[in-house]
Amino acid sequence: MSKISTNLQIIQRRIAAACAIASRAPSSVQLLAVSKSFAAERLIEAAAAGQTSFGESYLQEALVKIPQVEPRVNATLEWHFIGPVQANKTAAIAAHFDWVHGVDREKIARRLSSARTAKQAPLQICVQVNISGEASKSGCAPEDALALCASLAQLPHLVLRGLMAIPAASENAKDSRAAFRRLRELADGIRASGKVAAAQFDTLSMGMSDDFETAIEEGATIVRIGSALFGERQS
């Protein structure tokens, strides 16, 4: 058994354990393999072990990697763009990805909507919220999230699925838990507002290798895991 296959099984067991603590079904959490900066061969190895959802942050790298990976796996892969979305890259992102997690401005959403063709399935999007108020982080302010979601919910060729956040790094687990809880409560309020399609607004993309179990306990439906699956990245 390969190292990646072993790691995947370990992560899946940890997801199941966190779900048990939260009285949730393991199937309610999607593992998104954060594959940015890892070679195509590593993704192919993960796909052979059963992983089908991959997250990329660097568009040019992904455009090279996706056609290298897809013909060599016996599964339909789902590609998530998880990095900051620049306006001049929206057309390529809309053409090649199934999900976009980092939408934080109406301008970006409108460009993604315009670039997605009617022949493609709707692009699944999450609004990124700067839940910890960090100057260095992308994302809309929590108090602006409802208005932004209400606007995005009206755009064609997009499906507004929920919220994404990357809380401030902290050695105190209570800080991460509080941030995840704030995002969940924000999503609950938006869902109940009547301004979005509540049945589709079902996603909380939060939690990474160091804190995904806490995120699951607080309601995460997508956890973004890179190093725990693939190993440490090379600089």
BELVENQUI-V223980 format. One record per run of one state. SS is the DSSP state (H for helix, E for strand, L for the rest). FROM is the first residue (numbers start at 1). LEN is the number of residues. If there is no record, write none. Layout:
ss,from,len
SS,FROM,LEN
SS,FROM,LEN
This chain:
ss,from,len
L,1,2
H,3,19
L,22,4
H,26,3
L,29,1
E,30,5
L,35,5
H,40,9
L,49,4
E,53,4
L,57,2
H,59,12
L,71,7
E,78,4
L,82,5
H,87,10
L,97,2
E,99,5
L,104,2
H,106,10
L,116,7
E,123,7
L,130,10
E,140,1
L,141,1
H,142,11
L,153,5
E,158,7
L,165,8
H,173,20
L,193,10
E,203,3
L,206,6
H,212,6
L,218,4
E,222,4
L,226,1
H,227,4
L,231,5
